[in-house]
Amino acid sequence: MQTVLAFIIIFGSLVFFHELGHFLLAKRAGIMVREFAIGMGPKIFGMTKGETLYTIRLLPLGGYVRMAGEDMDSVELQPGYRVGIILNDDDVAERIYLNQSVTHPNIVFLEVERADLEKDLFIEGYDEEDRLVRYKISRNAILVENGIEVMIAPLDRQFNSKTVGQRAMAIFAGPLFNFILAFLVLTLLGVLRGVPTYEPVIHDVVDNGPAEMAGMQAGDLVREINGVEIDRWQELQGTVYDNPGKELSFVVERDGKLLDLTMTPTTLEDSGDQYGQIGVSYQSPVEFNPLKAIVFGATQTYNYTVLIFELLGKLVTGQFTIDALSGPVGIYKATEEVATYGIFNLMNWAALLSINLGIMNLLPLPALDGGRLLFFGIEALRGKPIDRQKEGMVHFVGIVLLMILMVVVTWNDIQRFFF
């Protein structure tokens, strides 16, 4: 149960921040957001605030922000429709009821002749006395059909009416917010756990290893190796690793005094490569400093981003196969394992997943944010948009292929962990 809860919280947070990015930049551009959804599938909770429906859906495997003007969002009033219109005191239509009986003191029934719900905002038709009448429509007018209410979206509130730059930022903001979330989590980790200094301080010494035989003790601070100054643990580790079987002269600081120690790293072999080891363990000292925690958050976010791109490069070049990929099942199992090491490791894992989600969404593949950004780039170069039907078909094919990939990856995960 603990793992399920951790998985839902982590995955839900990643999706929430991703969709929040889309939502905030869409609202900033003046785009009407019809729905902000966490999860997919049937709705289990919904609340309308302003012009947006906020929902939580059954399957915690994603989410979406539905913007006005996207897909099949537009509503048209065709000639011959019978509608009921509720007017305000200025005779402006505020609610339009389609094909149903409504009782209201200010209602007017019309058989639609012409209507424009996007640009000119009017409705024209024949009333019950067969007179041709015309009414203005409020920019916030509500359409009601079969009990379902939908606010109209004037053209200037629709996604496709915005500039290429505004649309691109609304889409790019989703992955961007995943990087921001990772930075915030890693910064908080630095505040709570402290920022590693990576000073070359020996944490423990292995019995009968080269270090112990030379007199090295836990708490020793390594200052030099073979006359070269050592400032970070990685430098110590790299020097020992690269010198198997070669005598090394150490200068260590212990209780404020400098001591000279000499030892020869043990030679070990891995896949035909030899490396050295002196038999010590490391646990970095930490520093509690809010400013350094911010730097730590930014640095770790950058390092994880580079690492993921390197792994992607290996996948593209064939050094990794599709079997190395993990889907929701693999992420769940990894979360289960990480959770056993405590909340700090779980936070670090969440940050890594957030960066991974941001990068994956930026890949220039159909149906992903990166694919949409690619089309915006082409539009900017051409000076006009690509036909929406053609673009929609490309994204549809992309969705199908991604679903097939998801099924394959999930099946691999199930075989790996349960068979």
JOVENZI-V376807 format. One record per residue. N is the residue number from 1. BURIAL is I if it has 16 or more other ideal C-beta (glycine too) atoms within 10 Angstrom, else O. Layout:
BEGIN
n->N burial->BURIAL
n->N burial->BURIAL
END
This chain:
BEGIN
n->1 burial->O
n->2 burial->O
n->3 burial->O
n->4 burial->O
n->5 burial->O
n->6 burial->I
n->7 burial->I
n->8 burial->O
n->9 burial->O
n->10 burial->I
n->11 burial->I
n->12 burial->O
n->13 burial->I
n->14 burial->I
n->15 burial->I
n->16 burial->I
n->17 burial->I
n->18 burial->I
n->19 burial->I
n->20 burial->I
n->21 burial->I
n->22 burial->I
n->23 burial->I
n->24 burial->O
n->25 burial->I
n->26 burial->I
n->27 burial->I
n->28 burial->O
n->29 burial->I
n->30 burial->O
n->31 burial->I
n->32 burial->I
n->33 burial->I
n->34 burial->I
n->35 burial->I
n->36 burial->I
n->37 burial->I
n->38 burial->I
n->39 burial->I
n->40 burial->O
n->41 burial->O
n->42 burial->O
n->43 burial->O
n->44 burial->O
n->45 burial->O
n->46 burial->O
n->47 burial->O
n->48 burial->O
n->49 burial->O
n->50 burial->O
n->51 burial->O
n->52 burial->I
n->53 burial->I
n->54 burial->I
n->55 burial->I
n->56 burial->O
n->57 burial->I
n->58 burial->O
n->59 burial->O
n->60 burial->I
n->61 burial->O
n->62 burial->I
n->63 burial->I
n->64 burial->I
n->65 burial->I
n->66 burial->I
n->67 burial->I
n->68 burial->I
n->69 burial->I
n->70 burial->O
n->71 burial->O
n->72 burial->O
n->73 burial->I
n->74 burial->O
n->75 burial->O
n->76 burial->O
n->77 burial->I
n->78 burial->O
n->79 burial->O
n->80 burial->O
n->81 burial->I
n->82 burial->O
n->83 burial->I
n->84 burial->I
n->85 burial->I
n->86 burial->I
n->87 burial->I
n->88 burial->O
n->89 burial->O
n->90 burial->O
n->91 burial->O
n->92 burial->O
n->93 burial->I
n->94 burial->O
n->95 burial->I
n->96 burial->I
n->97 burial->I
n->98 burial->I
n->99 burial->O
n->100 burial->O
n->101 burial->O
n->102 burial->O
n->103 burial->O
n->104 burial->O
n->105 burial->O
n->106 burial->O
n->107 burial->O
n->108 burial->I
n->109 burial->O
n->110 burial->I
n->111 burial->O
n->112 burial->I
n->113 burial->I
n->114 burial->O
n->115 burial->I
n->116 burial->O
n->117 burial->I
n->118 burial->I
n->119 burial->O
n->120 burial->O
n->121 burial->I
n->122 burial->O
n->123 burial->I
n->124 burial->I
n->125 burial->I
n->126 burial->O
n->127 burial->O
n->128 burial->O
n->129 burial->O
n->130 burial->O
n->131 burial->O
n->132 burial->O
n->133 burial->O
n->134 burial->O
n->135 burial->I
n->136 burial->O
n->137 burial->I
n->138 burial->I
n->139 burial->O
n->140 burial->O
n->141 burial->I
n->142 burial->I
n->143 burial->I
n->144 burial->I
n->145 burial->O
n->146 burial->O
n->147 burial->O
n->148 burial->O
n->149 burial->O
n->150 burial->I
n->151 burial->I
n->152 burial->I
n->153 burial->I
n->154 burial->I
n->155 burial->I
n->156 burial->O
n->157 burial->I
n->158 burial->I
n->159 burial->I
n->160 burial->O
n->161 burial->I
n->162 burial->I
n->163 burial->O
n->164 burial->O
n->165 burial->O
n->166 burial->I
n->167 burial->I
n->168 burial->I
n->169 burial->I
n->170 burial->I
n->171 burial->I
n->172 burial->I
n->173 burial->I
n->174 burial->I
n->175 burial->I
n->176 burial->I
n->177 burial->I
n->178 burial->I
n->179 burial->I
n->180 burial->I
n->181 burial->I
n->182 burial->I
n->183 burial->I
n->184 burial->I
n->185 burial->I
n->186 burial->I
n->187 burial->I
n->188 burial->O
n->189 burial->I
n->190 burial->I
n->191 burial->I
n->192 burial->O
n->193 burial->I
n->194 burial->I
n->195 burial->I
n->196 burial->I
n->197 burial->O
n->198 burial->I
n->199 burial->I
n->200 burial->I
n->201 burial->I
n->202 burial->I
n->203 burial->O
n->204 burial->O
n->205 burial->I
n->206 burial->O
n->207 burial->O
n->208 burial->O
n->209 burial->I
n->210 burial->I
n->211 burial->I
n->212 burial->I
n->213 burial->O
n->214 burial->I
n->215 burial->I
n->216 burial->I
n->217 burial->O
n->218 burial->O
n->219 burial->O
n->220 burial->I
n->221 burial->O
n->222 burial->I
n->223 burial->O
n->224 burial->O
n->225 burial->I
n->226 burial->O
n->227 burial->O
n->228 burial->O
n->229 burial->O
n->230 burial->I
n->231 burial->O
n->232 burial->O
n->233 burial->I
n->234 burial->O
n->235 burial->I
n->236 burial->I
n->237 burial->I
n->238 burial->O
n->239 burial->I
n->240 burial->I
n->241 burial->O
n->242 burial->O
n->243 burial->I
n->244 burial->I
n->245 burial->O
n->246 burial->O
n->247 burial->O
n->248 burial->I
n->249 burial->O
n->250 burial->I
n->251 burial->I
n->252 burial->I
n->253 burial->O
n->254 burial->O
n->255 burial->O
n->256 burial->O
n->257 burial->O
n->258 burial->O
n->259 burial->O
n->260 burial->O
n->261 burial->I
n->262 burial->O
n->263 burial->I
n->264 burial->I
n->265 burial->I
n->266 burial->O
n->267 burial->O
n->268 burial->O
n->269 burial->O
n->270 burial->O
n->271 burial->O
n->272 burial->O
n->273 burial->O
n->274 burial->O
n->275 burial->O
n->276 burial->I
n->277 burial->I
n->278 burial->I
n->279 burial->I
n->280 burial->I
n->281 burial->O
n->282 burial->O
n->283 burial->O
n->284 burial->I
n->285 burial->O
n->286 burial->O
n->287 burial->O
n->288 burial->O
n->289 burial->O
n->290 burial->O
n->291 burial->O
n->292 burial->I
n->293 burial->I
n->294 burial->I
n->295 burial->O
n->296 burial->I
n->297 burial->I
n->298 burial->O
n->299 burial->O
n->300 burial->I
n->301 burial->I
n->302 burial->O
n->303 burial->O
n->304 burial->I
n->305 burial->I
n->306 burial->O
n->307 burial->O
n->308 burial->I
n->309 burial->O
n->310 burial->O
n->311 burial->O
n->312 burial->O
n->313 burial->O
n->314 burial->O
n->315 burial->O
n->316 burial->O
n->317 burial->O
n->318 burial->O
n->319 burial->O
n->320 burial->O
n->321 burial->O
n->322 burial->O
n->323 burial->O
n->324 burial->O
n->325 burial->O
n->326 burial->I
n->327 burial->I
n->328 burial->I
n->329 burial->I
n->330 burial->I
n->331 burial->I
n->332 burial->I
n->333 burial->I
n->334 burial->O
n->335 burial->I
n->336 burial->O
n->337 burial->O
n->338 burial->I
n->339 burial->I
n->340 burial->O
n->341 burial->O
n->342 burial->O
n->343 burial->O
n->344 burial->O
n->345 burial->O
n->346 burial->I
n->347 burial->I
n->348 burial->I
n->349 burial->I
n->350 burial->I
n->351 burial->I
n->352 burial->I
n->353 burial->I
n->354 burial->I
n->355 burial->I
n->356 burial->I
n->357 burial->I
n->358 burial->I
n->359 burial->I
n->360 burial->I
n->361 burial->I
n->362 burial->I
n->363 burial->O
n->364 burial->O
n->365 burial->I
n->366 burial->I
n->367 burial->I
n->368 burial->I
n->369 burial->I
n->370 burial->I
n->371 burial->I
n->372 burial->I
n->373 burial->I
n->374 burial->I
n->375 burial->I
n->376 burial->I
n->377 burial->O
n->378 burial->O
n->379 burial->I
n->380 burial->O
n->381 burial->O
n->382 burial->O
n->383 burial->O
n->384 burial->O
n->385 burial->O
n->386 burial->O
n->387 burial->O
n->388 burial->O
n->389 burial->O
n->390 burial->O
n->391 burial->I
n->392 burial->O
n->393 burial->O
n->394 burial->I
n->395 burial->I
n->396 burial->O
n->397 burial->O
n->398 burial->O
n->399 burial->O
n->400 burial->O
n->401 burial->O
n->402 burial->O
n->403 burial->O
n->404 burial->O
n->405 burial->O
n->406 burial->O
n->407 burial->O
n->408 burial->O
n->409 burial->I
n->410 burial->O
n->411 burial->O
n->412 burial->I
n->413 burial->I
n->414 burial->O
n->415 burial->O
n->416 burial->O
n->417 burial->O
n->418 burial->O
n->419 burial->O
END
